[in-house]
Amino acid sequence: MGEQQRRQHRIGVALEVSIRGTTRHGLPFEEMTHSNDVSRGGCSFYTTHEIAAGAELEIEIIRHLTGSQSSFVTRGVVLRANQEAPERFLVAVRFIGPQFPTYSSESTA
């Protein structure tokens, strides 16, 4: 989905993310990484695993707040996974479970 087709504005932020799913080759994996960007309806992140478009992932986004930690758990479908280097893929997902809560106004343009 192109930048002009997105429904929500994505914010570039590095939040801790736990992902679980299956690689393109059918092998289960779990990995801790960081988000590249996040919106109410999706996010992108880097992973060392090759994941096919259309794959479903379990996603936990961990936010560290002053003196506490908060987790957001959802499922996502992979829109694209672009290889950027050996064992480094940029994966974009659309949430198919709960949407990420935001606390500031977002532009939907």
FIFIGU-667761 format. One line per 4 residues: number of its first residue (from 0); for each residue x, y, z of N, C-alpha, C, CB. Coordinates in Angstrom, 3 decimals. Each point is the difference from the previous one (the first is absolute). Glycine has a CB too. Layout:
NUM> X/Y/Z/X/Y/Z/X/Y/Z/X/Y/Z ~ ...
% end
This chain:
0> 0.861/-1.169/0.000/-0.861/1.169/0.000/0.903/1.224/0.000/-1.880/-1.222/1.229 ~ 1.661/2.137/-2.134/0.823/1.197/-0.103/-0.290/0.976/1.110/0.082/-0.309/-2.438 ~ 0.872/1.213/2.636/-0.139/1.026/1.045/-1.309/0.750/-0.144/2.480/0.237/0.094 ~ -2.881/0.105/-1.336/-1.218/0.772/-0.208/-1.266/-0.824/0.244/1.250/1.381/-1.650
4> -1.149/-2.708/1.742/-1.162/-0.851/0.203/-0.219/-0.363/1.466/0.362/-0.890/-2.281 ~ 0.559/1.221/3.158/-0.133/-0.363/1.404/-1.160/0.743/0.640/2.455/-0.451/0.114 ~ -3.149/-0.235/0.784/-1.127/0.616/0.698/0.437/0.792/1.212/-1.427/-1.845/-0.792 ~ 2.517/1.423/1.425/0.510/0.704/1.167/1.433/0.443/-0.253/-1.512/-1.334/1.509
8> 1.870/2.417/-0.867/1.359/0.528/-0.071/0.919/-0.903/0.822/-0.858/2.379/-0.310 ~ 1.967/-2.780/-0.262/0.972/-0.809/0.733/1.026/0.903/0.653/-0.337/-1.919/-1.583 ~ 0.670/1.593/2.815/0.953/0.780/0.777/1.282/-0.815/0.117/-1.856/1.183/1.295 ~ 2.970/-0.606/-1.709/1.289/-0.677/0.129/0.399/-0.070/1.457/0.688/0.788/-2.276
12> -0.717/-1.992/2.839/0.325/-0.187/1.408/0.563/-1.407/0.196/-1.816/1.636/0.703 ~ 2.843/-1.742/0.130/0.642/-1.288/0.271/-0.526/-0.560/1.317/2.076/0.707/-1.270 ~ -3.169/-1.458/1.188/-0.556/-0.677/1.171/0.430/-1.465/-0.046/-1.997/1.593/0.090 ~ 2.180/-2.188/1.074/0.367/-1.408/0.077/-1.172/-0.844/-0.505/1.560/0.445/1.965
16> -1.279/-1.417/-2.855/-1.043/-0.829/-0.599/0.409/-1.467/0.069/-0.678/1.890/-1.536 ~ -0.246/-2.725/2.006/0.179/-1.449/-0.037/-0.892/-0.525/-1.118/0.543/-0.150/2.510 ~ 0.032/-0.643/-3.414/-0.796/-0.578/-1.086/0.135/-1.517/0.024/0.308/2.083/-1.403 ~ -1.422/-2.760/1.087/-0.024/-1.458/-0.098/-0.754/-0.363/-1.262/0.097/-0.295/2.524
20> 0.421/-0.688/-3.226/-0.664/-0.438/-1.218/0.758/-1.119/-0.653/-0.916/2.267/-0.313 ~ 0.759/-2.356/-1.013/0.622/-1.042/-0.798/0.749/0.654/-1.148/-1.802/-1.668/0.623 ~ 3.017/1.192/-0.896/0.785/0.540/-1.098/-0.598/-0.423/-1.342/2.061/-0.037/1.449 ~ -1.535/0.621/-2.513/-0.407/-0.360/-1.365/0.176/-1.499/-0.243/0.638/2.303/-0.794
24> 0.289/-2.924/1.532/0.309/-1.419/-0.187/-0.753/-0.902/0.978/2.243/0.678/-0.829 ~ -3.197/-0.106/1.580/-0.839/-0.799/0.891/0.578/-0.280/1.369/-0.875/-0.993/-2.010 ~ 1.953/1.672/2.379/0.609/-0.215/1.306/-0.515/1.022/1.012/2.045/-0.946/-1.115 ~ -2.472/0.485/2.297/-0.469/0.952/1.016/1.173/0.815/0.547/-1.895/-1.559/0.608
28> 1.609/2.800/-0.232/1.028/0.860/0.579/-0.632/0.952/0.996/1.381/-0.167/-2.092 ~ -0.533/0.688/2.957/-0.363/1.078/0.924/1.208/0.910/0.075/-1.623/-1.456/1.359 ~ 1.397/2.772/-1.407/1.113/0.938/-0.025/-0.384/1.297/0.700/0.823/-1.017/-2.144 ~ 0.154/1.597/2.852/-0.146/1.341/0.556/0.668/0.953/-0.973/-0.042/-0.839/2.417
32> -0.635/1.950/-2.733/0.532/0.994/-0.920/-0.525/1.362/0.438/0.129/-1.679/-1.923 ~ -0.020/2.669/1.065/-0.524/1.339/0.282/-0.800/0.482/-1.201/1.952/0.517/1.533 ~ -2.991/0.250/-1.262/-0.815/0.539/-1.086/0.793/1.041/-0.776/-2.100/-0.427/1.322 ~ 1.765/0.547/-2.576/0.523/1.056/-0.866/-0.991/1.159/0.015/1.230/-1.681/-1.477
36> -2.515/1.334/1.393/-1.082/0.971/0.124/-1.260/-0.720/0.468/1.009/1.458/-1.817 ~ -1.970/-0.670/2.342/-1.233/-0.555/0.564/-1.150/0.942/-0.306/1.283/-1.169/1.840 ~ -2.460/0.599/-2.126/-1.241/0.773/-0.089/-1.068/-0.799/0.735/0.652/1.084/-2.241 ~ -1.853/-0.560/2.286/-1.094/-0.752/0.643/-0.228/-1.336/-0.689/-1.073/2.155/0.675
40> 1.254/-2.200/-1.989/-0.366/-1.193/-0.764/1.132/-0.882/-0.466/-1.885/1.284/-0.691 ~ 3.141/-0.964/1.048/1.095/-0.838/-0.457/1.346/0.508/0.460/-1.362/-0.607/-1.951 ~ 2.406/-0.093/1.542/1.355/0.404/0.346/0.986/-0.650/-0.963/-0.653/0.271/2.425 ~ 1.883/0.163/-2.341/1.070/-0.672/-0.719/1.151/-0.205/0.969/-0.700/1.020/-2.223
44> 1.508/-2.033/1.924/1.130/-0.347/0.855/1.000/-0.798/-0.824/-1.463/-0.009/2.079 ~ 2.676/-0.070/-1.564/1.039/-0.814/-0.617/0.049/-1.353/0.683/1.325/2.054/-0.606 ~ -1.068/-3.092/-0.184/0.135/-1.347/0.532/1.114/-0.724/-0.741/-2.446/-0.054/0.625 ~ 2.955/-1.000/-0.014/1.019/-0.830/-0.635/-0.631/-1.173/-0.748/1.625/0.658/1.794
48> -2.963/-0.769/-1.739/-0.704/-1.125/-0.609/-0.701/0.419/-1.291/-0.315/-1.002/2.275 ~ 0.372/0.133/-3.275/-0.713/0.245/-1.253/-1.446/-0.435/0.204/2.112/-0.330/-1.415 ~ -3.039/1.281/1.269/-1.420/-0.248/0.245/-0.768/0.313/-1.275/0.237/0.540/2.473 ~ -1.162/-1.398/-2.838/-0.765/0.189/-1.233/-1.110/1.024/0.183/0.520/-2.350/-0.648
52> -0.800/3.118/-0.407/-1.177/0.882/-0.006/-1.230/-0.875/0.217/1.118/1.696/-1.570 ~ -2.047/-1.217/2.387/-1.209/-0.747/0.316/0.107/-0.832/1.266/-0.455/-0.054/-2.403 ~ 1.666/-0.136/2.923/0.183/-0.768/1.238/-0.599/0.767/1.177/2.106/-1.061/-0.923 ~ -2.636/0.332/1.896/-0.519/0.613/1.215/1.023/-0.130/1.118/-2.363/-0.515/-0.706
56> 2.506/1.588/1.482/0.954/0.042/1.100/-0.702/0.382/1.294/1.837/0.605/-1.598 ~ -1.318/-1.102/2.707/-0.397/0.480/1.320/0.988/1.107/0.350/-0.994/-2.272/0.742 ~ 0.477/3.409/-0.305/0.820/1.180/0.230/-0.261/0.544/1.399/-0.019/0.535/-2.464 ~ 1.093/-0.249/3.191/-0.107/0.671/1.295/0.900/1.225/-0.052/-0.503/-2.181/1.244
60> -0.089/3.351/-1.081/0.759/1.249/0.032/0.119/0.418/1.461/-0.807/0.709/-2.330 ~ 2.043/-0.517/2.768/0.265/0.298/1.406/0.405/1.463/0.121/0.705/-2.398/0.457 ~ -1.460/3.129/0.357/0.298/1.418/0.229/0.511/0.161/1.420/-1.771/0.736/-1.663 ~ 2.888/-0.073/1.798/0.568/0.291/1.309/-0.407/1.413/0.379/1.963/-1.576/-0.378
64> -2.823/1.675/1.369/-0.466/1.289/0.491/0.769/0.322/1.275/-2.315/-0.330/-1.020 ~ 2.212/1.522/1.498/0.708/0.397/1.209/-0.345/-0.947/1.143/0.000/2.399/-0.763 ~ 0.966/-3.221/1.153/-0.183/-0.902/1.127/-0.827/-1.236/-0.272/0.218/1.963/1.362 ~ -0.680/-2.179/-2.586/-0.802/-1.187/-0.276/0.167/-0.442/-1.453/-1.647/0.713/1.761
68> 1.029/-1.847/-2.071/0.057/-0.564/-1.343/-1.424/-0.366/-0.408/2.378/-0.884/0.346 ~ -2.715/1.124/-1.599/-1.330/-0.293/-0.509/0.146/-0.811/-1.280/-0.959/2.118/1.029 ~ 0.138/-3.157/-1.183/0.057/-0.829/-1.201/-1.300/0.098/-0.777/1.592/-1.556/1.139 ~ -1.454/1.589/-2.462/-1.128/-0.033/-0.919/0.159/-1.273/-0.821/-0.220/2.567/-0.097
72> -0.784/-3.438/0.119/0.067/-1.284/-0.693/-1.054/-0.036/-1.085/0.865/-1.144/2.068 ~ -0.453/0.709/-3.266/-0.920/-0.095/-1.129/0.516/-1.038/-0.984/-0.689/2.413/0.290 ~ -0.022/-2.561/-1.389/0.443/-0.830/-1.122/0.128/0.909/-1.205/-1.121/-2.100/0.922 ~ 1.998/1.723/-1.841/0.186/0.802/-1.203/0.192/-0.887/-1.209/0.996/1.825/1.364
76> -1.330/-1.290/-2.527/0.249/-0.687/-1.259/1.106/0.761/-0.728/-2.413/-0.857/-0.147 ~ 3.378/0.114/-0.392/1.144/0.596/-0.679/-0.443/0.540/-1.355/1.589/-1.571/1.188 ~ -1.388/2.874/-1.389/-0.302/0.619/-1.291/1.175/-0.153/-0.953/-1.525/1.639/1.132 ~ 2.728/-1.475/-0.592/1.213/-0.173/-0.807/1.184/-0.235/0.928/-0.931/1.476/-1.842
80> 1.947/-2.139/1.285/1.248/-0.247/0.718/1.123/0.173/-1.002/-1.093/-1.605/1.664 ~ 1.825/2.698/-1.533/1.074/0.323/-0.931/1.350/-0.309/0.618/-1.418/1.781/-1.034 ~ 2.233/-2.558/0.315/1.341/-0.306/0.482/0.890/1.210/-0.230/-0.309/-2.467/-0.476 ~ 0.927/2.961/1.540/0.853/1.183/-0.085/1.472/-0.343/0.131/-1.856/1.338/0.936
84> 2.158/-2.514/-0.406/1.368/-0.484/0.157/-0.115/-1.492/0.310/0.907/2.282/0.833 ~ 0.208/-3.021/-0.846/-0.090/-1.409/0.409/-0.585/-0.095/1.411/1.986/-0.589/-1.465 ~ -2.993/-0.224/1.614/-0.674/-0.212/1.286/-0.548/1.285/0.613/1.499/-1.931/0.358 ~ -1.953/2.863/-1.189/-0.632/1.239/0.485/-1.141/0.351/-0.936/2.175/0.830/1.023
88> -3.406/-0.952/-0.513/-1.204/0.242/-0.773/-0.819/1.097/0.671/-0.010/-2.392/-0.818 ~ -0.506/3.331/0.026/-0.932/1.002/0.509/-1.403/-0.521/-0.297/1.651/1.949/-0.356 ~ -2.418/-2.193/1.412/-1.327/-0.606/-0.102/-1.061/1.036/0.368/0.949/-2.289/0.550 ~ -1.962/2.420/-1.401/-1.142/0.880/0.273/-1.222/-0.869/0.265/0.960/1.857/-1.458
92> -1.653/-1.582/2.555/-1.189/-0.772/0.353/-1.203/0.915/0.219/1.465/-1.752/1.037 ~ -2.638/1.203/-1.323/-1.272/0.650/0.329/-0.601/-0.812/1.133/-0.381/0.895/-2.389 ~ -0.030/-0.202/3.453/-0.588/-0.699/1.133/-1.357/-0.577/-0.394/1.216/1.524/1.607 ~ -1.431/-2.791/-1.271/-1.302/-0.635/-0.234/-0.684/-0.317/1.321/0.846/-0.968/-2.155
96> -0.161/1.284/3.240/-0.564/-0.101/1.337/-0.259/1.412/0.497/1.207/-2.195/0.473 ~ -1.088/2.409/0.827/-0.189/1.356/0.544/0.935/1.008/-0.663/-0.704/-1.006/2.179 ~ 0.241/2.246/-2.265/0.815/1.076/-0.563/0.791/0.666/1.114/-1.672/0.373/-1.856 ~ 2.836/0.170/1.474/0.907/0.617/0.963/-0.600/1.297/0.533/1.974/-1.029/-1.175
100> -2.039/1.198/2.493/-0.543/1.241/0.556/0.985/1.151/-0.191/-1.315/-1.326/1.685 ~ 0.792/2.490/-2.020/0.850/1.184/-0.107/-0.523/1.044/0.971/0.552/-0.487/-2.434 ~ 0.331/1.369/2.817/-0.349/0.996/1.001/0.160/1.412/-0.506/0.673/-1.599/1.728 ~ -0.389/1.755/-3.007/0.074/1.330/-0.601/-0.807/-0.030/-1.284/2.292/0.464/1.013
104> -2.684/0.689/-1.494/-0.806/0.032/-1.218/0.845/-0.462/-1.169/-1.411/1.877/0.908 ~ 0.763/-2.592/-1.820/0.666/-0.491/-1.192/-0.610/0.651/-1.222/0.514/-2.180/1.127 ~ 0.293/2.437/-2.105/-0.489/0.468/-1.287/-0.389/-1.223/-0.814/1.461/2.091/0.069 ~ -2.620/-2.086/-0.673/-0.426/-1.119/-0.829/0.075/0.351/-1.470/-1.486/-0.774/1.832
108> 2.179/1.857/-2.134/0.155/0.424/-1.394/0.952/-0.905/-0.733/-0.461/2.342/0.655
% end
